[in-house]
């Protein structure tokens, strides 16, 4: 394992570029000892798995005792039948790292990324994976809402979810798949809400435009309808209260139809 000169994509001061054979890593500073344990997902001993969108993700313990979730990038749709995890453009893991760190710098709660890893395939393309610190005991917002009966507590979490979403947009990050399952509730005194999965997020130097804010928010509302979360106008009003003054004009999430398809999607 050796350190490499900073490549053009390594623009994050808190991350160290490293290399293990053909595998390239960006590892959080102070976590360099974890690199050799994360450079090959096939060699990771999974003590347990956590549910994911397209497959379960293994959980591993690092030498310092910390537990991380290792998420491989996988294709969906019909493409998955012929190409499960090979990519030919961009830098999937490094791009998500940038988006997640931009959001964190803007005050958004999101799992701490330990390392972003990409390995060139032997002929063409690359495979990628991301390691984040495990958040134990949390529930995605859809599951949490289904289990929680205290209306005051539900309103508090929805208000905080709105606040976190607004912070993300103010930081210049537009989420590619804002839905109830990509919001994680960590129960406790003053329930905390985390935003998950910044894969394919768009990062800009300025706050997200009103049009793109609307697109993200309408996608969230559609997911609530599809998952039958039972959110009415009064609940969305609380979410909007948490979001604050930069709410895009004319958007009423209580009126978003379940099957609507946004422009550009």
C-alpha contacts under 8 A as a table, 3 or more apart, distances in Angstrom:
res1	aa1	res2	aa2	distance
1	X	18	X	7.25
1	X	19	X	6.07
1	X	20	X	5.02
1	X	21	X	7.71
1	X	36	X	7.08
2	X	18	X	5.98
2	X	19	X	5.75
2	X	20	X	6.87
3	X	16	X	7.80
3	X	17	X	6.29
3	X	18	X	4.49
3	X	19	X	6.25
4	X	7	X	7.93
4	X	17	X	6.03
4	X	18	X	5.55
4	X	19	X	6.59
5	X	17	X	7.29
6	X	10	X	6.05
6	X	16	X	7.95
6	X	17	X	6.06
7	X	10	X	5.48
7	X	17	X	7.49
8	X	11	X	7.02
9	X	94	X	7.44
10	X	15	X	7.59
10	X	16	X	7.95
10	X	17	X	6.83
10	X	26	X	7.29
10	X	94	X	8.00
12	X	15	X	5.62
12	X	98	X	7.42
13	X	16	X	7.78
14	X	28	X	5.79
14	X	29	X	5.42
15	X	26	X	5.72
15	X	27	X	5.14
15	X	28	X	4.29
15	X	29	X	5.11
16	X	26	X	5.44
16	X	27	X	5.14
16	X	28	X	6.18
16	X	29	X	5.82
16	X	32	X	7.71
17	X	24	X	7.42
17	X	25	X	5.78
17	X	26	X	4.59
17	X	27	X	6.43
18	X	24	X	6.07
18	X	25	X	5.11
18	X	26	X	6.21
18	X	27	X	7.17
18	X	35	X	7.92
19	X	22	X	6.92
19	X	23	X	5.64
19	X	24	X	4.63
19	X	25	X	5.92
20	X	23	X	5.11
20	X	24	X	6.58
20	X	25	X	7.98
20	X	36	X	7.44
20	X	39	X	6.85
22	X	119	X	6.15
22	X	120	X	6.66
23	X	39	X	6.62
23	X	117	X	7.07
23	X	118	X	5.91
23	X	119	X	4.35
23	X	120	X	6.94
24	X	117	X	5.82
24	X	118	X	5.39
24	X	119	X	6.15
25	X	35	X	7.49
25	X	39	X	7.52
25	X	115	X	6.62
25	X	116	X	5.69
25	X	117	X	4.46
25	X	118	X	6.48
26	X	94	X	7.53
26	X	115	X	5.50
26	X	116	X	5.27
26	X	117	X	6.55
27	X	31	X	6.51
27	X	32	X	6.11
27	X	35	X	6.81
27	X	114	X	5.95
27	X	115	X	4.35
27	X	116	X	6.67
28	X	31	X	5.51
28	X	32	X	7.00
28	X	113	X	7.33
28	X	114	X	5.26
28	X	115	X	6.08
29	X	32	X	6.49
30	X	33	X	7.96
31	X	34	X	5.61
31	X	35	X	7.49
31	X	114	X	7.00
32	X	35	X	5.52
33	X	36	X	6.86
33	X	37	X	7.99
33	X	63	X	7.46
34	X	37	X	5.39
34	X	38	X	6.48
34	X	62	X	6.12
34	X	63	X	6.88
35	X	38	X	5.26
35	X	39	X	6.05
35	X	115	X	7.55
36	X	39	X	5.44
36	X	40	X	7.98
37	X	40	X	7.29
37	X	44	X	7.00
37	X	62	X	7.17
38	X	41	X	6.32
38	X	44	X	7.07
38	X	115	X	7.90
38	X	117	X	7.99
38	X	131	X	7.63
39	X	117	X	6.88
40	X	43	X	5.57
40	X	44	X	6.89
41	X	44	X	5.20
41	X	70	X	7.63
41	X	129	X	7.87
44	X	60	X	6.88
45	X	58	X	7.97
45	X	60	X	6.32
46	X	49	X	6.82
46	X	58	X	4.98
46	X	59	X	5.31
46	X	60	X	5.38
47	X	58	X	7.25
47	X	59	X	5.91
47	X	60	X	6.01
47	X	61	X	7.91
48	X	58	X	6.00
48	X	59	X	5.42
48	X	60	X	7.68
49	X	56	X	5.86
49	X	57	X	5.20
49	X	58	X	4.37
49	X	59	X	5.48
50	X	56	X	5.50
50	X	57	X	5.27
50	X	58	X	6.56
50	X	59	X	7.17
50	X	69	X	7.73
51	X	55	X	6.88
51	X	56	X	4.60
51	X	57	X	6.38
52	X	55	X	5.21
52	X	56	X	4.90
52	X	57	X	6.22
53	X	56	X	7.69
54	X	74	X	7.04
54	X	76	X	7.25
57	X	69	X	6.37
57	X	70	X	5.89
57	X	71	X	5.44
57	X	72	X	7.61
58	X	69	X	5.90
58	X	70	X	5.66
58	X	71	X	7.37
59	X	67	X	6.60
59	X	68	X	5.53
59	X	69	X	4.59
59	X	70	X	6.32
59	X	134	X	7.64
60	X	67	X	5.55
60	X	68	X	5.47
60	X	69	X	6.63
60	X	70	X	7.57
61	X	64	X	7.99
61	X	65	X	5.81
61	X	66	X	5.66
61	X	67	X	4.40
61	X	68	X	6.40
62	X	65	X	5.33
62	X	66	X	5.42
62	X	67	X	6.16
62	X	68	X	7.41
63	X	66	X	7.41
66	X	133	X	7.29
67	X	133	X	6.01
67	X	134	X	5.69
68	X	114	X	7.95
68	X	131	X	6.01
68	X	132	X	5.26
68	X	133	X	4.36
68	X	134	X	4.90
69	X	131	X	5.51
69	X	132	X	5.36
69	X	133	X	6.22
69	X	134	X	5.59
70	X	129	X	6.74
70	X	130	X	5.72
70	X	131	X	4.48
70	X	132	X	6.74
71	X	129	X	5.40
71	X	130	X	5.26
71	X	131	X	6.36
72	X	85	X	7.84
72	X	128	X	6.10
72	X	129	X	4.17
72	X	130	X	6.53
73	X	85	X	6.08
73	X	92	X	7.81
73	X	93	X	7.92
73	X	127	X	7.34
73	X	128	X	5.77
73	X	129	X	5.67
73	X	130	X	8.00
74	X	80	X	7.64
74	X	84	X	5.68
74	X	85	X	4.63
74	X	86	X	7.93
75	X	79	X	6.53
75	X	80	X	5.17
75	X	83	X	7.14
75	X	84	X	5.37
75	X	85	X	5.80
76	X	79	X	6.26
76	X	80	X	5.21
76	X	84	X	7.77
77	X	80	X	5.94
78	X	81	X	5.70
78	X	82	X	7.77
79	X	82	X	5.68
79	X	83	X	5.80
79	X	84	X	7.27
80	X	83	X	4.99
80	X	84	X	4.51
80	X	85	X	7.69
81	X	84	X	6.69
83	X	86	X	6.18
85	X	127	X	6.14
85	X	128	X	7.94
86	X	121	X	7.87
86	X	125	X	6.18
86	X	126	X	5.62
86	X	127	X	5.24
87	X	125	X	5.23
87	X	126	X	5.35
87	X	127	X	6.27
88	X	124	X	7.14
88	X	125	X	4.28
88	X	126	X	6.48
89	X	125	X	7.35
90	X	95	X	7.85
91	X	94	X	5.43
91	X	95	X	5.74
91	X	118	X	7.69
92	X	95	X	5.32
92	X	96	X	6.32
92	X	128	X	6.76
92	X	199	X	7.22
92	X	200	X	7.49
93	X	96	X	5.22
93	X	97	X	6.18
93	X	116	X	5.32
93	X	117	X	6.27
93	X	118	X	6.74
93	X	128	X	5.88
93	X	129	X	6.12
93	X	130	X	6.12
93	X	199	X	7.70
94	X	97	X	4.97
94	X	98	X	6.31
94	X	116	X	5.85
94	X	117	X	7.44
95	X	98	X	5.16
95	X	99	X	6.41
95	X	199	X	7.57
95	X	200	X	7.47
96	X	99	X	5.08
96	X	100	X	6.07
96	X	198	X	5.40
96	X	199	X	4.98
96	X	200	X	6.63
96	X	201	X	6.90
97	X	100	X	5.17
97	X	101	X	6.04
97	X	113	X	7.08
97	X	116	X	6.58
97	X	198	X	7.88
98	X	101	X	5.24
98	X	102	X	6.05
99	X	102	X	5.12
99	X	103	X	6.21
99	X	173	X	6.56
99	X	198	X	6.23
99	X	201	X	6.38
99	X	202	X	7.28
99	X	203	X	6.09
100	X	103	X	5.13
100	X	104	X	6.18
100	X	110	X	7.08
100	X	113	X	7.89
100	X	198	X	6.00
101	X	104	X	4.93
101	X	105	X	6.04
102	X	105	X	5.13
102	X	106	X	6.40
102	X	171	X	6.63
102	X	172	X	7.82
102	X	173	X	7.30
102	X	203	X	7.90
103	X	106	X	5.08
103	X	107	X	6.64
103	X	108	X	5.34
103	X	109	X	7.92
103	X	110	X	7.77
103	X	167	X	7.62
103	X	168	X	5.43
103	X	171	X	5.92
103	X	172	X	7.88
103	X	173	X	6.53
104	X	107	X	5.17
104	X	108	X	4.79
104	X	109	X	6.24
104	X	110	X	6.55
105	X	108	X	7.24
105	X	171	X	7.76
106	X	167	X	6.29
106	X	168	X	6.81
106	X	170	X	7.43
106	X	171	X	5.15
107	X	167	X	6.49
107	X	168	X	7.88
108	X	164	X	5.68
108	X	165	X	7.92
108	X	167	X	5.97
108	X	168	X	6.04
108	X	194	X	7.44
108	X	195	X	7.36
109	X	164	X	7.20
109	X	193	X	6.94
109	X	194	X	4.78
109	X	195	X	6.24
110	X	194	X	5.05
110	X	195	X	5.13
110	X	196	X	6.06
111	X	132	X	6.05
111	X	133	X	6.14
111	X	134	X	7.42
111	X	135	X	7.14
111	X	194	X	7.35
111	X	195	X	7.89
111	X	196	X	7.11
112	X	132	X	5.43
112	X	133	X	5.50
113	X	116	X	7.47
113	X	130	X	7.40
113	X	131	X	5.99
113	X	132	X	4.28
113	X	133	X	6.51
114	X	130	X	7.94
114	X	131	X	5.54
114	X	132	X	5.29
114	X	133	X	6.73
115	X	130	X	6.03
115	X	131	X	5.26
115	X	132	X	7.14
116	X	128	X	7.76
116	X	129	X	6.30
116	X	130	X	4.67
116	X	131	X	6.45
117	X	128	X	5.58
117	X	129	X	5.37
117	X	130	X	6.14
118	X	126	X	6.59
118	X	127	X	5.73
118	X	128	X	4.29
118	X	129	X	6.59
119	X	126	X	5.39
119	X	127	X	5.36
119	X	128	X	6.30
120	X	124	X	7.14
120	X	125	X	5.94
120	X	126	X	4.04
120	X	127	X	6.44
121	X	124	X	5.46
121	X	125	X	5.46
121	X	126	X	4.81
121	X	127	X	6.84
135	X	138	X	6.58
137	X	186	X	6.60
137	X	187	X	7.55
138	X	184	X	6.17
138	X	185	X	5.41
138	X	186	X	4.47
138	X	187	X	6.60
139	X	142	X	7.99
139	X	143	X	6.06
139	X	144	X	5.56
139	X	184	X	5.56
139	X	185	X	5.32
139	X	186	X	6.73
140	X	143	X	5.48
140	X	144	X	6.07
140	X	180	X	6.70
140	X	181	X	4.93
140	X	182	X	6.64
140	X	183	X	5.57
140	X	184	X	4.28
140	X	185	X	5.92
141	X	144	X	4.93
141	X	145	X	5.96
141	X	180	X	5.19
141	X	181	X	5.91
141	X	182	X	7.65
141	X	183	X	5.45
141	X	184	X	5.64
141	X	185	X	5.97
142	X	145	X	5.34
142	X	146	X	6.33
142	X	180	X	5.31
142	X	181	X	6.03
142	X	224	X	7.55
142	X	227	X	7.13
142	X	229	X	6.18
143	X	146	X	5.12
143	X	147	X	6.38
144	X	147	X	5.23
144	X	148	X	6.00
144	X	185	X	6.97
145	X	148	X	5.26
145	X	149	X	7.82
145	X	154	X	6.88
145	X	229	X	6.82
146	X	149	X	7.96
146	X	229	X	6.83
148	X	151	X	7.87
148	X	153	X	7.91
148	X	154	X	6.93
149	X	154	X	7.61
150	X	153	X	5.36
150	X	154	X	6.28
151	X	154	X	4.96
151	X	155	X	6.16
152	X	155	X	5.17
152	X	156	X	6.25
153	X	156	X	5.00
153	X	157	X	6.33
154	X	157	X	5.27
154	X	158	X	6.21
155	X	158	X	5.08
155	X	159	X	6.04
155	X	235	X	6.73
155	X	238	X	6.38
155	X	239	X	7.90
156	X	159	X	5.14
156	X	160	X	6.28
156	X	191	X	7.95
157	X	160	X	5.04
157	X	161	X	6.04
157	X	185	X	7.73
157	X	191	X	6.57
157	X	192	X	7.46
157	X	193	X	7.05
158	X	161	X	4.90
158	X	162	X	6.22
158	X	235	X	7.24
158	X	236	X	7.93
158	X	238	X	6.44
158	X	239	X	5.06
158	X	242	X	7.60
159	X	162	X	5.17
159	X	163	X	6.35
159	X	238	X	5.37
159	X	239	X	4.57
159	X	240	X	7.30
159	X	241	X	6.46
159	X	242	X	4.30
159	X	243	X	7.37
160	X	163	X	4.90
160	X	164	X	6.16
160	X	192	X	7.49
160	X	193	X	6.51
160	X	239	X	7.44
160	X	242	X	5.91
161	X	164	X	5.20
161	X	165	X	6.21
161	X	183	X	7.51
161	X	193	X	5.99
161	X	194	X	7.97
161	X	239	X	6.68
161	X	242	X	7.20
161	X	243	X	7.95
162	X	165	X	5.14
162	X	166	X	6.23
162	X	239	X	4.66
162	X	240	X	6.07
162	X	241	X	7.30
162	X	242	X	4.61
162	X	243	X	4.31
162	X	244	X	7.98
163	X	166	X	5.14
163	X	167	X	6.26
163	X	239	X	7.74
163	X	242	X	4.56
163	X	243	X	4.49
163	X	244	X	7.20
164	X	167	X	5.09
164	X	168	X	6.29
164	X	193	X	7.38
164	X	194	X	7.57
164	X	195	X	7.42
164	X	243	X	7.49
165	X	168	X	5.13
165	X	169	X	6.41
165	X	195	X	7.88
165	X	243	X	6.73
166	X	169	X	5.15
166	X	170	X	6.06
166	X	243	X	5.05
166	X	244	X	7.29
166	X	246	X	7.54
167	X	170	X	5.01
167	X	171	X	6.14
168	X	171	X	5.16
168	X	172	X	6.73
168	X	173	X	5.53
168	X	174	X	7.27
169	X	172	X	5.23
169	X	173	X	5.23
169	X	174	X	6.08
169	X	207	X	5.84
169	X	208	X	5.13
169	X	213	X	6.93
170	X	173	X	7.38
170	X	206	X	7.72
170	X	207	X	4.55
170	X	208	X	6.37
171	X	206	X	7.29
171	X	207	X	5.69
171	X	208	X	7.63
172	X	202	X	7.99
172	X	203	X	5.57
172	X	204	X	4.94
172	X	205	X	6.09
172	X	206	X	5.27
172	X	207	X	4.11
172	X	208	X	4.94
173	X	201	X	6.67
173	X	202	X	5.70
173	X	203	X	4.68
173	X	204	X	6.55
173	X	207	X	7.42
173	X	208	X	6.45
174	X	201	X	5.63
174	X	202	X	5.06
174	X	203	X	6.51
174	X	208	X	6.42
174	X	212	X	7.06
174	X	213	X	7.25
174	X	216	X	7.13
175	X	178	X	5.68
175	X	198	X	6.32
175	X	200	X	7.57
175	X	201	X	4.75
175	X	202	X	6.66
175	X	216	X	6.57
176	X	198	X	7.16
176	X	199	X	7.07
176	X	200	X	5.73
176	X	201	X	4.94
176	X	202	X	7.31
176	X	216	X	7.57
177	X	182	X	7.69
177	X	197	X	7.98
177	X	216	X	7.53
177	X	219	X	7.40
178	X	182	X	6.31
178	X	216	X	5.96
178	X	217	X	7.39
178	X	219	X	6.25
178	X	220	X	5.36
179	X	182	X	5.44
179	X	183	X	7.06
179	X	219	X	6.57
179	X	220	X	4.45
179	X	221	X	7.64
179	X	222	X	8.00
179	X	223	X	5.42
179	X	224	X	7.40
180	X	183	X	5.45
180	X	220	X	6.49
180	X	223	X	6.36
180	X	224	X	6.45
181	X	184	X	7.10
182	X	195	X	6.00
182	X	196	X	4.86
182	X	197	X	6.47
183	X	193	X	6.58
183	X	194	X	5.64
183	X	195	X	4.83
183	X	196	X	6.02
184	X	193	X	5.53
184	X	194	X	4.93
184	X	195	X	6.35
184	X	196	X	7.08
185	X	191	X	6.73
185	X	192	X	5.78
185	X	193	X	4.65
185	X	194	X	6.45
186	X	191	X	5.83
186	X	192	X	5.16
186	X	193	X	6.27
186	X	194	X	7.75
187	X	190	X	7.73
187	X	191	X	4.87
187	X	192	X	6.72
188	X	191	X	5.06
188	X	192	X	7.62
198	X	201	X	5.19
204	X	207	X	7.05
204	X	208	X	7.19
208	X	212	X	6.40
208	X	213	X	6.32
209	X	212	X	5.35
209	X	213	X	6.14
210	X	213	X	4.97
210	X	214	X	6.12
210	X	247	X	7.71
210	X	248	X	5.08
210	X	249	X	7.75
211	X	214	X	5.16
211	X	215	X	6.39
211	X	248	X	7.26
212	X	215	X	4.91
212	X	216	X	6.32
213	X	216	X	5.26
213	X	217	X	6.19
213	X	247	X	7.87
213	X	248	X	6.60
214	X	217	X	5.11
214	X	218	X	5.97
214	X	248	X	5.98
214	X	251	X	6.88
215	X	218	X	5.30
215	X	219	X	6.21
215	X	262	X	6.48
215	X	263	X	7.97
216	X	219	X	5.21
216	X	220	X	6.41
217	X	220	X	5.04
217	X	221	X	6.35
217	X	253	X	7.43
218	X	221	X	4.99
218	X	222	X	6.17
218	X	253	X	6.36
218	X	256	X	6.54
218	X	262	X	7.96
219	X	222	X	5.10
219	X	223	X	6.31
219	X	262	X	7.75
220	X	223	X	5.20
220	X	224	X	6.43
221	X	224	X	5.07
221	X	225	X	6.48
221	X	253	X	5.75
221	X	254	X	7.45
221	X	256	X	6.40
221	X	258	X	7.90
222	X	225	X	5.19
222	X	226	X	6.20
222	X	256	X	6.51
222	X	257	X	6.52
222	X	258	X	4.82
222	X	259	X	7.11
222	X	260	X	7.34
223	X	226	X	5.03
223	X	227	X	5.97
223	X	258	X	7.42
224	X	227	X	5.22
224	X	228	X	5.95
224	X	229	X	5.22
224	X	230	X	7.50
224	X	231	X	7.02
225	X	228	X	4.92
225	X	229	X	6.40
225	X	230	X	7.51
225	X	231	X	7.91
225	X	257	X	7.72
225	X	258	X	5.49
226	X	229	X	7.90
226	X	258	X	6.04
231	X	234	X	7.78
231	X	235	X	5.58
231	X	236	X	6.87
231	X	254	X	7.86
232	X	235	X	5.33
232	X	236	X	6.46
232	X	254	X	6.16
233	X	236	X	5.22
233	X	237	X	6.11
233	X	253	X	7.72
233	X	254	X	5.02
234	X	237	X	5.04
234	X	238	X	6.51
235	X	238	X	5.19
235	X	239	X	6.42
236	X	239	X	4.86
236	X	240	X	6.04
236	X	253	X	6.46
236	X	254	X	6.45
237	X	240	X	5.03
237	X	241	X	6.13
238	X	241	X	4.92
238	X	242	X	6.38
239	X	242	X	5.19
239	X	243	X	6.29
240	X	243	X	4.85
240	X	244	X	6.34
240	X	247	X	7.11
241	X	244	X	5.40
243	X	246	X	7.26
243	X	247	X	6.58
244	X	247	X	6.25
247	X	251	X	7.88
248	X	251	X	6.18
252	X	255	X	5.75
252	X	256	X	7.09
253	X	256	X	5.28
256	X	260	X	7.30
257	X	260	X	5.51
261	X	265	X	6.95
262	X	265	X	5.70
